[in-house]
Amino acid sequence: MRLYRLSPDSLHFPPPHAALSEPNGLLAFGGDLSPQRLLQAYRQGIFPWYSPGDAILWWSPDPRAVLFPHAFHHSRSFNRFSRRCRWRVTLNQAFADVVAACAERGTEGSWIGPEVEIAYNHLHQLGHANSVEVWDDETLVGGLYGVAQGALFFGESMFSRRPNASKLALGSFCRYFMHQGGKMVDCQVLNAHTASLGAHNIARGDFLAMLTQLLPLSLAAGCWQPQTLSTVLPDSESGR
């Protein structure tokens, strides 16, 4: 297998199964982060991930980490926290601030450079990228952002400035997304944090098959309008 170079004059991507096995899922390099190319990539199960200043790299790993909204893990301690929590969770009220916060990883580092921030803010302005914010009064303490297509949400990054903030963002979003007709959250590559929240690996072929089924579906009208999301879990979802 070889690594493909994307043409600046075409939105064509090689098929995901042509990705390298080492590093796992690396498929192509080059191109740009135009809205058209980004959306084409997501619709084929491909996403960008690269270090600021380097060539744009495009990935489709096998296996793929996913989270089904109904399977978000609610521990008893988290249920107690969410019931006591005075934080406010909102949708699409501070997208640029969330992306900027995800880019601030200190010594941990982040792949989100200025080029990425500009690209995803543009996607948000076009109605394709969305954010969830967690507020302590007027202070942003956690959140996440990603790209919505059909009945899927392609998660890109999340952050916490307080314990449980990103978990509250994801839990509130999963419940809301499910009630709007959402079926799956793409987590790209499994890590310990997302695994603890209910994400798991599936084969790339299964992911791509689900992609073709879920992309044509529609969510409830107006579901991405800026609004406040509930932080309290229904009794039927508690105690897991």
Salt bridges, closest charged atoms under 4 A:
ASP32 OD1 - ARG37 NE 2.80
GLU104 OE1 - ARG161 NH2 3.28
GLU108 OE2 - ARG105 NH1 3.63
ASP136 OD2 - ARG162 NH1 2.70
GLU138 OE2 - ARG88 NH2 3.70
ASP186 OD2 - ARG64 NH2 2.89
ASP235 OD1 - ARG83 NH2 3.60
GLU237 OE1 - HIS74 NE2 3.47
